[in-house]
């Protein structure tokens, strides 16, 4: 049987993403299942992997990118009893999701309720689980708490706004003017970071400071975000959007991290920080990850979450997705449809 996947032979721009055709399906080994992938998510992390800038993936070539996927169990390896052929499942793979078929350890999988839209379901993995764990696992945010979200129009940003609304939080978000309408559609207040100073505007809206800041921008932003916090507030750093979009160097990112640590030591005032990485947390707390994804799938099935899907593209258009992500023009998330016919 002929099938396709995306392969990277060298790190570089979107042009290094090439589609390859294979003639035989992979066979699952003991404890594994074969998956027919229905959808794969895309995002900034995938662009960092493609460029060779993602920690833990540097130098590992060739590789297939793709941080998360939703698919159907296609075949069982010896010893697998927890799943049946035809079950809908999902995984946070970090790499490997841009493909029509893959084999994976069965104990990594999270079952998905039947009937979920696979494009919406894949958004529950990297973007929504990141947002959900930052909101519920890192601190004790209660209804009415005020949160500042950077990059509020992106995949994780919109997930934070969607979940913040669900949890009864008061949300403020930065974004370009073109993303104001999307941000406000979640009931959040928008700050145009290109025209307004986000510190001044945040403190106008929350004179005592906010309870939490979720900052995906990077090193230069963290110390400024800290100034928006109220007493006992929490700064969560995750991702490196400025680095991914070429607006910050790795050295600047690390300097920003060191500066933030120094500020916290010099000015202890009850405010605290976390640096969040979903893959690391999943490895440390696998059952917590499974529970949180299951909760999000349930909320999605009930119609209580509305992930923003900017576009659904065929697998062969992965390079186009990466170009749009790096141009910062995507509202929400681009999803790859891996079920489409071969090119």
C-alpha positions in Angstrom: 0.0 0.0 0.0 1.3 3.4 -1.0 1.4 6.2 1.6 3.2 9.5 2.3 4.9 11.5 5.0 6.9 14.7 5.3 10.7 14.3 5.7 13.5 16.7 6.6 17.0 15.8 5.4 18.6 19.1 6.4 17.6 21.9 8.7 16.5 25.1 7.1 13.6 27.1 5.8 10.1 25.7 4.8 11.6 24.5 1.5 13.4 21.6 3.3 10.0 20.0 4.1 9.6 17.4 1.3 6.9 14.8 0.8 8.0 11.3 0.3 6.0 8.2 -0.9 6.5 4.8 0.6 5.3 1.5 -0.8 4.8 -0.6 2.4 3.2 0.2 5.7 5.2 0.1 9.0 4.5 -2.9 11.1 3.8 -2.4 14.9 6.2 -4.2 17.2 5.4 -5.7 20.7 3.3 -3.2 22.7 2.8 -0.9 19.7 -0.1 0.0 17.5 -0.1 1.3 13.9 -2.0 4.6 13.5 -3.7 6.0 10.4 -3.2 9.6 11.1 -6.3 11.8 10.4 -5.0 15.3 11.5 -1.7 16.8 12.6 -1.3 20.1 14.3 1.2 22.8 13.2 2.8 25.5 15.2 5.8 27.6 16.1 7.5 24.6 17.8 7.4 22.7 14.5 9.2 25.6 12.8 11.9 25.5 15.5 12.3 21.8 14.9 12.6 22.3 11.2 15.3 24.9 11.7 17.3 22.8 14.1 16.6 25.3 17.0 14.5 23.1 19.2 16.2 21.6 22.3 16.4 17.8 22.2 15.9 17.5 18.5 19.1 19.2 17.2 21.1 17.1 14.9 18.6 14.2 14.6 18.2 13.8 10.9 16.4 12.7 8.9 13.1 13.3 10.7 9.4 13.9 10.2 8.1 16.9 12.1 4.8 17.3 13.8 4.2 17.7 17.6 0.7 16.2 17.9 -1.8 14.2 16.0 -5.3 12.5 16.1 -5.8 9.2 14.3 -7.4 5.8 14.2 -5.9 2.5 15.4 -5.1 0.6 12.2 -3.3 -2.5 13.5 -2.2 -4.0 16.9 1.2 -5.3 17.8 1.7 -8.3 20.0 0.5 -7.9 23.6 -1.7 -4.8 23.0 -5.1 -5.3 24.8 -6.1 -1.7 25.8 -7.1 -0.7 22.2 -9.0 -2.1 19.3 -8.7 -1.5 15.6 -10.9 1.5 14.8 -10.4 3.3 18.1 -9.8 7.0 17.8 -6.7 8.0 19.7 -4.3 10.9 20.1 -0.7 11.6 21.1 1.8 14.4 21.8 4.6 13.0 19.7 7.0 16.1 19.6 8.1 14.9 16.2 6.6 12.4 13.7 3.1 13.6 13.2 3.3 14.9 9.6 2.5 11.5 8.1 -0.3 9.2 7.0 0.8 6.2 9.1 3.0 5.7 12.1 3.7 3.1 14.8 3.7 4.2 18.4 3.8 2.6 21.9 0.2 1.9 23.0 0.8 3.2 26.5 1.4 6.7 25.1 -2.0 7.0 23.6 -5.0 8.9 24.9 -8.5 7.7 23.8 -10.7 10.3 22.1 -14.5 10.1 22.2 -16.0 8.9 18.9 -17.5 11.6 16.7 -15.1 14.4 17.5 -14.1 16.6 14.6 -10.4 15.5 14.2 -9.3 19.1 13.3 -10.8 20.4 16.5 -9.6 17.4 18.5 -5.9 17.9 17.6 -6.1 21.4 19.0 -6.8 19.9 22.4 -3.3 18.5 22.5 -0.4 21.0 22.3 -2.3 24.3 22.4 -5.1 23.5 24.8 -3.3 21.2 27.1 -0.5 23.7 27.4 -3.1 26.4 28.3 -5.1 24.2 30.6 -2.1 23.1 32.6 -0.7 26.6 32.9 -4.0 27.9 34.2 -4.9 25.0 36.5 -1.7 23.1 37.5 0.9 25.9 38.1 -1.1 28.2 40.5 -4.4 28.7 42.2 -6.2 31.1 39.9 -9.8 31.5 41.0 -12.8 32.9 39.2 -12.4 36.7 38.8 -8.6 36.5 38.7 -7.0 38.8 36.0 -4.6 37.3 33.5 -2.4 38.9 30.8 -1.8 36.8 27.7 0.8 37.6 25.2 0.2 36.7 21.5 -3.5 36.3 22.2 -4.3 35.6 18.6 -2.1 32.5 18.3 -2.9 28.8 18.9 -2.0 28.8 22.6 -3.1 32.4 23.1 -6.6 31.7 21.9 -6.7 28.5 23.9 -5.8 30.5 27.0 -8.6 33.0 26.2 -11.1 30.2 25.5 -10.3 28.3 28.7 -10.0 31.5 30.7 -13.6 32.4 29.8 -14.7 28.8 30.7 -13.0 29.2 34.1 -14.4 32.6 34.9 -11.2 34.5 34.6 -10.8 38.1 33.4 -8.5 38.1 30.4 -6.3 40.8 28.8 -4.4 39.9 25.7 -1.8 41.5 23.5 -1.9 41.2 19.7 -1.8 43.2 16.5 -4.7 45.3 15.4 -5.8 42.6 12.9 -6.3 40.2 15.8 -8.3 42.6 18.1 -11.7 41.2 16.9 -10.6 37.6 17.6 -9.3 38.5 21.0 -12.5 40.4 21.9 -14.7 37.6 20.7 -13.6 35.6 23.8 -14.7 38.5 26.1 -11.0 39.6 26.6 -9.7 43.1 26.4 -7.1 43.7 23.7 -3.9 45.6 23.7 -2.3 46.5 20.3 1.3 45.9 21.2 2.5 47.8 18.1 0.8 51.1 19.1 0.4 50.8 22.8 2.8 50.1 25.7 1.5 46.9 27.1 2.7 47.6 30.7 0.9 51.0 30.9 -2.3 49.7 29.3 -2.4 46.6 31.5 -2.0 48.7 34.7 -4.7 51.0 33.5 -7.0 48.0 33.2 -5.7 46.4 36.5 -4.2 49.2 38.7 -3.2 46.7 41.4 -1.5 44.5 38.8 -2.6 41.2 37.3 -2.7 37.8 39.0 -0.9 36.0 36.1 1.0 36.7 33.0 1.5 34.1 30.3 4.5 35.1 28.2 5.4 33.2 25.1 7.6 36.0 23.6 11.0 35.3 25.2 13.9 36.8 27.1 13.5 40.5 26.4 9.8 40.4 27.4 9.9 38.5 30.6 11.3 41.3 32.8 8.7 43.7 31.4 5.9 41.3 31.9 7.0 41.0 35.5 6.2 44.7 36.0 2.5 43.9 35.3 2.1 41.5 38.2 0.3 42.4 41.4 1.3 41.1 44.8 1.7 37.3 44.8 1.3 37.3 41.0 2.6 34.5 38.8 4.7 34.9 35.6 4.6 31.8 33.3 7.2 31.7 30.5 6.6 29.2 27.7 7.9 29.0 24.2 10.2 31.5 22.4 8.1 33.3 19.8 10.5 36.1 19.2 13.3 33.6 18.6 11.1 31.6 16.2 10.2 34.7 14.2 13.8 35.8 14.0 13.4 38.9 16.2 15.5 37.6 19.1 18.8 35.6 19.3 19.3 32.6 21.5 21.9 34.7 23.4 19.2 37.4 24.0 16.8 34.7 25.2 19.3 33.3 27.7 20.2 36.8 28.9 16.6 37.6 29.5 16.2 34.4 31.5 19.3 35.3 33.7 18.0 38.8 34.2 14.7 37.6 35.3 16.3 35.2 37.9 18.4 38.1 39.2 15.3 40.4 39.5 13.5 37.7 41.5 16.4 37.3 43.9 17.0 41.0 44.4 13.3 41.9 44.7 11.5 39.1 46.6 7.9 40.3 47.0 5.8 37.2 46.8 5.6 37.2 43.0 6.8 34.0 41.5 7.6 32.5 38.1 7.4 29.2 36.2 8.9 28.0 32.9 6.5 25.6 31.3 7.3 22.9 28.7 4.5 20.4 27.9 6.8 17.6 26.9 8.8 17.8 30.1 5.7 18.0 32.2 4.1 15.0 30.4 7.2 13.0 31.0 7.2 13.9 34.7 3.5 13.5 35.2 2.1 11.2 32.5 -1.2 10.4 34.3 -1.9 14.1 34.9 -1.4 14.7 31.1 -3.8 11.8 30.3 -6.4 13.2 32.7 -6.1 16.8 31.3 -6.4 15.7 27.7 -9.4 13.6 28.6 -11.0 16.6 30.3 -10.5 18.8 27.3 -11.9 16.1 24.9 -15.0 16.0 27.1 -15.4 19.8 27.2 -15.0 19.8 23.4 -17.6 17.1 22.9 -20.0 19.1 25.1 -19.5 22.2 22.8 -18.0 24.2 25.7 -14.7 25.0 23.9 -14.3 26.7 20.5 -10.8 26.1 19.1 -9.9 28.6 16.4 -8.8 26.8 13.2 -7.3 29.2 10.7 -7.1 26.7 7.9 -7.1 23.0 7.2 -4.5 22.1 4.5 -3.4 18.8 2.9 -0.3 17.1 4.2 1.6 18.1 1.1 1.1 21.8 2.0 3.1 21.6 5.2 5.6 24.1 3.8 2.8 26.6 3.2 1.7 26.2 6.8 5.2 26.9 8.1 5.5 30.1 5.9 2.3 31.4 7.2 3.2 30.6 10.8 6.6 32.4 10.5 4.9 35.4 8.9 2.7 35.7 12.0 -0.5 35.9 10.0 -2.2 32.9 11.4 -5.3 33.4 13.6 -5.5 30.3 15.8 -4.0 27.1 14.4 -3.4 25.6 10.9 -4.2 21.9 10.9 -2.9 19.3 8.3 -5.4 16.9 6.9 -3.5 13.6 6.6 -6.5 11.7 5.3 -6.5 13.4 1.9 -5.6 11.4 -1.3 -2.0 11.1 -2.3 -0.4 13.9 -4.3 
